[in-house]
């Protein structure tokens, strides 16, 4: 049974779908195959002298707008998983945008290539913003424990997919990467069919909770530090770009593994996860900043390790806050994601503007010292006193239970199983009565149908569930309720 759970865990639609999303992010934003084209088009698309990749800054700004739109939507339309068309729309936008920044610019007139590239950057930002909010809602709703397991498994799986995609010929890689958003949403929708549907009375509830201001400020600050590092390390020598990208992927995977060990094995709470691992690593990354390549590139990877580690911490915090405040998971996740992306954009632009004033190693050293000082201040005033002001510093995420799904019970379990096994409307009526232990005579009277019709529907239900008795059917329903 344990091995079966392990296989299902690694190959579940949520892990595969989230891994596809991460692999897409790495390929598009951490692979020179995509942003080299942008560097060549930068002079035509932006003001001269900017060091930022056009794809990064334009897509990030569009991402902020998209997440803000989904945040507003989540206030009145929740859960977002009830939306049927929107997930596919954002997946198609992301796929088209990916083609516009990778494959299509080389197939059109050179004078049109910059415009096409910028359109693609906007599309990737808008589409991926929607995808990450949808996954944010799904994982936050799981609760901290399952969220972290899915997150870590997806990161490791995405790393393997990233290596395979880089080994493909350029055209094949571009097409494969463009297909990843569609694959991610296909897995997202498949997982939705496996989960109980939220009853009507729990849908579209207006959000009356106060803003999670402390969490928003923390998320913004850490996004800002990442944006600064990204902007300051943009002018890397051509010979070091591939090494930088590889080290960053290694750092991300290492951070996911380290997070799981420290939270699951050592059972650290949020304070210790932040103080003892995330903050020191982020600060240490800036210590390398004034040094020359390759040491400065190593510093980028060290900072990436700390940032990615705390990124997972933030997702787990969202799950805790959503459960405690009893607010829609999409609303909490969207606020956090919006703050992070805004911080990244502000940090990237600030770093780019400051480049003319950071020509010497001394100026870089002073900036690094300033950022480290700010990190210490945030840790002192936000996480100080055991996070008494926030209430989540004491929480050990691996010991935190998921919030019970609204209205979870026999009806929801039966509905989820009926959708998964493709029961007809009448078969579902029979199935729900069988799950309650009713016999055929009761079903005949309750549904006002003939005895032969009842027998036919019962046989069809047993066949679709691959069981041979009513007790086996009831056992399946109980397992579904327990898993839910």
C-alpha positions, 0 to 999 in steps of 0.5 A: 500500500505504501508503494502504491501511494508513492507511485500515485503521489509522484505521478498524480495530475497535480504533480505532473501539471505543476512540474510542467508549469515550472519546466516552462518557467525555467526554459523561458526565463532561465534558458539562453535559447529564449532570451538571446533573441530578446537581447538582440531585439532589445535595442529596437524594443527598448530605450538604449542602455537597458541591461534587462532582457525584454522578455523578462521585464515585459512578461513580468509587468503583464504578469502583475496585471494578470494576477491583479485581475484574477485577484479581483475575480477571486473576490466574487467568483470562487473557487476559481476551479469552478471556471471551465473555460478560463484555464484553457484560455490562459494556457492557449495565451501562454503557448502562443506567447511562447511561440512568439518569443521563440520560434516565430520571430525567425520566420517573419520579416526582420522589421516585424520581429521586435513587435512580434517578440514583445507581443509574445512577452505580453501573452506569456505574462498574461497567460502564466499569471492566470496559470500560477493563480489557478495552481496557487488556489489548488495547492493552498486548498490542499493545506501545508503538508500536501502542498509541500509534498506536491511542490517538492516533487514537482520541482524535482520532476521539472528539473529532469524535464528541463534537462531533456528539453535542453538536449532537444534540437532548437525547433523541437525544444521551442515546440515542446516548451510551447506545449507545456502550458497546455499540458499543465492545464490538462493535468489541472483539469484532470485533477479537478475531476478527481476532487469533490466539487464544492457545493453551491452554497459555498461558491462565490462567497464575497471576501470580507476579511482584512488584507494579510498586510504583513504577509504582503509586505514580506512577499514584496520585500523578498520579491524585491531582493530577487529583482535586485539580484536579477537586474544586477546580474543581467550584464553577465559575460556571454561565456558565463550565461550557461553556467549561471542558468545551470547553477540557478536550476541546481539551486532551485532543486537544492532549495526544494530538497533542503526545505523538505528535509528541514520541515519534514525531518527536523520539523522546523517551524516557520520562524526557524525555516526563515531565520536559519536557512532562507535569510542567511542564504539570501544575504550570503548571495549579496556578499558575492555581488562585488566579486568578479565572475565566476564568484559573482555567478555563484553568489547568484545561485546562493541567493537563488537557493535562499529565495526559492527556499523562502518562496516555498515557505510563503506558499505554506504560509498562504495555506495556513492563513487561508485556513485560519482566516477562512477565506478563499484560497485563490484570494490569499494566493493571489495577494501573495503572488501579486506582492512577489511579482511586484517586488521582482519588477520594482527590484529589476527596474531599480537595479537597471536604473542604478547600473550607471552608478555602480561602475566600481567594486566599492559601489557594488559592495556598498549596495550589497551591504545595504541590501543585507542590512535591509534583510536583517531589519526585515527579519528583526521587525517582521519575524522578531519576537517569535512572530507574535504579531503574525501568529504563524511563526510557531507553526510547523508546516508538516504538522498543520492539517489541511482545512476541511473542504466546505461541505465534504461528506458522502454526497461530495465523495459520491459526486467526485467518484461519479464524475471520475467513472463517467456515470450517467445521471440515472446511474449516479442516482442509483450509486448514491443510494447504494453508497448509503446501503439501500437495497434494490427494493428501496431504490425501485420505490425511491426512483419509481423505476422497474426492478429490471431497470434497477438491476441494469443500473446496478450492474452498470455501476459495478462494472464501471467501478470494477467491483462485485458487491455493494460492500466493495462499493461502499468501501470505495466511497469511504476511501474517497471520503478519507482521502478528501 
